[in-house]
Amino acid sequence: MKENILGVDVCAETYEQLTSRLLADIEEKRKAFIVAINPEKIMKAQQDESLRQLLNSATYQIPDGIGVIIASVLKGGNIRSRVTGIDMMLQLCKEAALHQKKIFLYGAKPGIADEAKVKLEEMFPGIQITGTLNGYEKDENVIRDTINASGAEIIFVALGSPAQENWIIKHKEILAPYVYQGVGGSFDVVSGRLNRAPAFFQKLGLEWFYRLLKEPWRWKRQLILPKFLIKVIKG
């Protein structure tokens, strides 16, 4: 079940519905690719056809941004709750621990994935993280062999967007995992290197506002939201 917002597909399912579908993908040995969609990506896709095609090529486009929810409401759609990239990752980790699915962490600076692995093992007892590799490894053979040797069925890729999505498209058919998700800076957050917005801001969908308070120089980027909503209304 998907909606189309300014030419970009967005899934309307909840965390639970998506996780159920992803577990089924693993059981049936189907490749699945998750990408997070926010107003900034949708606006960039207006000027970049290759980006729009990349986003729409994903199996699941999750609504990671309060602006996407507002846009859905304005267009009479059914998306009513955010599915953030990091929370989708954590939900998958929880279910992977329960269903004995193996996970690989690829990306970020040296040491970060290893630290995230330790934290995830504390958060989800029984989780099987069978391998990690930092994003600075450039040898394609090493990357392929390390991931495939791990036996992982789920891989989280932290290379930044759209590099991580391009990497997934290029490699998913030659790698063993079935589920692929680009997770940006999530390893930094999980490892404790980077603080996430407090739960109050998360619940209200105001993580962008928290970041603005912490980093005022981001204000120009935040102007994308009203521009996006105006375009949705006019469209």
Disulfide bonds with the S-S distance in Angstrom:
none
